[in-house]
Amino acid sequence: MYFAKLKGVKIIFVILAIIYVHISEIQPAYGQEIMEADTFLTDKGSFDITFIGHASLLINFRHKLIYVDPVMREADYSTMPKADLILVTHHHGDHLDSVAINHLLKKETLLIMPEKSKSLLRIKHKIKTIKAFDKKVLLFARLEAVPAYNIVNLRKTGEPYHAKGEGVGYILTLDNKRIYIAGDTENIPEMKTFNNIDIAFLPMNLPYTMSPEMVADAAIMFKPKILYPYHYSKTDTNKIKLLLHDKTEIDVRIRKF
Ligand SMILES: [Zn+2]
């Protein structure tokens, strides 16, 4: 009886230790709120996506850590584990930050970004550049860059906030799951050619990216199974839920960014 109790206590202790390790892995920097993460099943296992904030994501794919657009204003990356892969969508300060990237680098880190981002980054690490429609086969994933740009939202000068050719979105394939991380874009016609997207991150804030109506239009073009509006700043997230409420095949998930 005593030993049975002791065994029970041990099991509880082990469970608590596992929970602690898991939470501490995604625990944000001192003083920040706890970040949310979702888990996804694949044909071979699972992966987690942590919503760090704004446009910053962390994907943990069987202990391969993939960071997307890491920036210090969203988290203290000096306290976070080193990256196996870093993907940068474009050169604006809410997506590209040399300090955050430097904290995440180890010798083997694969760092991928468009040419313009590379030209503005001041680090010693090797950088692989990518442009829309490039495809790369990585050791543990497949990667495709897709266009990301503005059509209707322009600066006062008439220039788009995001010029065609400067930034990209990424379609990342992990096992049998395809994840589309749009970067900063509008509902561009190229989205009609995207297929089998399981998880999509679409930016939703004016004037830089899309209104909820434009996000709904984008989602209807390629019908992701799961849609996360991100990069939404103060945009009312209820609107996108309402706009897509009859599209029951799209699971619209609102998370804290
Ligand atoms: Zn942005």
Residues whose N, C-alpha, C, O or C-beta is under 5 A from the ligand:
A	BS01	ZN	D94 D184
